[in-house]
Amino acid sequence: MADFKDKQFVKDHAMALIEFYKPRVKDNLYGGYYCAYLDDGSIYDQDIKDLVSTTRFILNFSFGIFLGGPSLYKDYIRHGLAFLEIIHRDHQNGGYHQVAKNNIPAIANKMTYGQAFCLCAVSNAYKAQVKEAYPLIGRIYDFLEEKLWEPAHGLYVDECSNDFTKTDDYRGQNSNMHMTEAMLAAFEATDEQRYLDRAYNLAHKITVELAKKSKGLVWEHYDKNWDIDWEYNKDDPKNLYKPYGFLPGHLTEWTKLLLILERYKPASWQLETAEYLFNQAIAKAWDEKNGGFHYSFDSKGKILDTDRYYWVFAETIAASAILALRTQNQKYWDIYGKCWEYAYRYFYDQRHGGWYRIVSMDKKVFSEQKSPPGKSDYHIIGSCYEAARAMDFYQ
C-alpha cells in the first residue's frame, strides 16, 4: 500500500488525476472542456458544457501548476477561461449560465453555487500566473455584491431568475460555503482585505451563528429569513444538489476551510469549531463494520443514505491532514489513513485512472459514468493540493 503521509505520493496522485483528463478534456473545435466521461475516459456526451465542470477544470489545472506541473497547464487554463467568458457569461444580465448545449446557453435560473465557482476559478487562475484572469476577480465580486448578496443577513441568496428580477425563497449553506472558498482564493490571489473579511464573516455566520440552531452542526436548508427548514427535501434524501439531512462531507469541508482561514485571520473559535465539526462527522457517519462514510444523517443521528460519495472522502482526507498537522494529534492521522485506504481501494480506478463517483455500502460501483457533468475530480485533486500545502505550511 502507498505511503499516504508522504507528500510526494499526495502530489503524484493529484498529477495522475489531472493527466487522466488532460489528453481528452479540450474541445478544440467548439471550445471549452468536455465534461462527461466514462470509466475508460471516453466521452459520452460531446455537446454539453457545464459551468461547474468548466470552472472546476480551470481549478484542476491551476492546482497542477501549484504542485509543480508543466507550464503547458496554463494553456489549458486559458482555454477554459475563454469559454467561460465567451459562452457561459451572460453579457446582458450579468453572471454565468449554468449549462450550454452546442455552445448555446440554456436560459434557466442562475445558481449561486455555480457563480461561486467562477470567482474561485479565476482567482486560482491568477494565482497560477495567468495574468488575464486578474480583472475578472473584481468584476465577478462586484456582480455577486450587486445581484446575490443580502446585507441584512450577511449571506448570499441561493437562486435567482435568469435576469435577477426574482429570487427564490430557498436559502442554503452549500453555496455560501463555496463562496467562503472563493473569497479565500480571491484573497490569496490579490491580498485584498475585503475578500478575507467576507470569508471570515461567512464562515462565522454559517458554522457558529446558524449552527447554534442545530446543536453546533451545519444544517443544509433554510428559508428566506435564514430560519432552519427541517422539512425541505425530507422525502428526497438522495437529491443530487440539495439532499436532506446533515452531510458529514460538508462538516469536514468546513473543517478544511476554517483551518485555511485561521492562517490569515486567526480567532479562537476556528480551531474549536473545526475540530467539533470533524469529530461529529466521524462519530455519526463512519461505518466501523463496513468501512467508509455514510452520506447523510438526520437530526436524531439516523443514517439516511448509506452510499459512499467520492467527494466526502476527498474533503475528509484534506481536513484530517490539516488537523493532524495543526494539532499534532495522532488520531487525525489515523482517520486520514483510514480514508485513504478505503478510497484508494474502492474509489481510485487503478486500471484507467480517475475516481469513481459513488460506491455502495457493499463496495459496488453504481455506474460506468465515472465523471458526469459537474464532477471532474476537482474535490480530490484540490484536497491533495491542500494536504501537500499544509505539509509545507506547518513544518
Buried (B, 14 or more C-beta within 10 A) or exposed (E): EEEBBEBEBBBBBBBBBBEBBBEEBBBEEBBBBBBBBBBEBEBBBEEBBBBBBBBBBBBBBBBBBBBEBEEEBBEBBBBBBEBBBEBBBBEEBBBBBBBBEEBEBEEEBBBBBBBBBBBBBBBBBBBBEBEBBBEBBBEBBEBBEEBBBEEEBBBBBBBBBBBBEEBBEBBBBBBBBBBBBBBBBBBBBBEEEBBBEBBBBBBBBBBBEBBEEBEEBBBBBBEBEBEBBEEBBEEEBEEEEBBBBBBBBBBBBBBBBBBBBBBBBEBEBBBEBBBBBBBBBBEBBBBEEEBBBBBBBBEEEEBBBBBBBBBBBBBBBBBBBBBBBBBEEEEBBEBBBBBBBBBBEBBBBEEEBBBBBBBBBEBEBEEEBBBBBBBBBBBBBBBBBBBBBBBEBBE
